[in-house]
Amino acid sequence: MSKTSLQSNRPLSPHLQIYKLIPTMVMSIVHRITGGALYFGTLLVAWWLIATATSEAQFNLVSWVLGSWIGLLVLLGYTWALIHHMIGGIRHLIWDTGRGLEKHTTTRMAVASIFISVALTILIWIVAFVIL
């Protein structure tokens, strides 16, 4: 068979070097990352619940680990991931109703989701430290 020039005329599939990062794309990627991070954070919650049901020594160990500066940083990240993922889910629920699908609206919702998630995370932690 003779070689045809079909291969040379076919367009290349787009990739990240061609796409311009836009807020909705970034929020989609972050939504997926936070979803994955929630699996690991939920293991920490399960560890805490199991330690609570097991013994005082186990509970004290978990409290010490999660109460350290690195534990608090992990819990802060878990809180933000949980809030951000929830807000992204609400955004998708709004889109599922057929509302907010205009380009400028989706961009505003994407930018707002990052600010709202950070603000709610800070508010939750302030309330938590005031109560404790």
N, C-alpha and C positions, 0 to 999 in steps of 0.2 A: 504494500500500500504506500501511496505517496503521502508525505507529510503535509498536513493542511495548516493554514495560518490561523485557525480558530483559537488556539491557545494564546497566541500573542495579542489578539484583539480583545480578549475578555478583560473586563475591569477587575481590579484587585478589590478584595473585600476591605471595607474601611476598618481602621484600627485606632487605638488611642492617640497615635501621633497625628492623625488626620482630624479627629473630632476636637472641637473646642469645648473645654469643660464649662458647663452651664450649671446653675444652681440645682435644677431638678435632677441632673445626672449625678451630681455630687451627693445630693440627699438620698438618691436611690442606692448608691454605693454604701453610704453611711448607714442606711436603714438595714441593709443586708449584714453589714459588719456588726451593728448593735444586736441584731437577731442572733448571730453566732455568739457574741459575748454574753448574751443572756443565759445561754446554756451553762457556761462556766460559773456565772454568778448564782444561778439557781443551785448549783452544786454546793456553793458556800451556804446558802440558806438551808439546804437539806442537812449539811454538816452541823449547822447550828441547832436545827430542830432535833436531830438525832442525839447530839450532845446534851441538849436540854432534857431529853427523855432518859438518858443513860445514867449519868452520875454527876455529882457536883464537881468532881475533879475534871471530867471531860468538858463540862460547861465552862469551868474556869480557864481551861486551856484554850477553848475556842474564843472566849471573851478576851483573853490576853492577845491572841493572834489578831483578831479583828479589831481590837482596841489599839494596836500599835499604829505608828504613823503610816506604815505601808498598808496595813489592813484598812485603815480609814481611807486611804487613797483609793484602794481597790473598791471599797464600798461606795465612795463618791462616784467613781467611774460606773459602777453597777447602777447606781441611782440615776445617773444621767442617761445611761443606755436604756434603762427601763422607760424613763419619761420620754426620751427622744423616739424610741420605737413606738410607744403608744401614740404620740402625736403624728408620726408618720402613718400609722394605721388609721387614725381619724382622717387624715388627709386623703388616704386612699378610699375610705368609706364615702367621703364627700364626692370624690371623682366617680365612684360607682353609681351615684345618683344622677350623673350626667351634668353636674354643676362644677364650675371652676375649671373648665378644661381649656379656657383661652390661654394663650402663651403668657401674657403678662400676669394673669392670675396664678398660674402654676408657679411662675418664678417668684412671685410675692409670697405664696404659701410656702415654698421651699425655704426662702430666706427667713420667713417668720418662724418656721418650725425650729430652726437652730436657736434663735433668740428666746423663744418661748421655753424650749427645753432647758436651756441654761438658767433662765430666770426661775423656773419652777424647781429645778434642782437646788439652786441657792436657797430659795424660800423653804423647801423641805428641810434642808440641813440647818438653817437658822432655827426653825421651829423645833427640830429634834434637839439641838443643843440648849435651847431655852427650857424645854421640858425636862431634859436630863440634868 
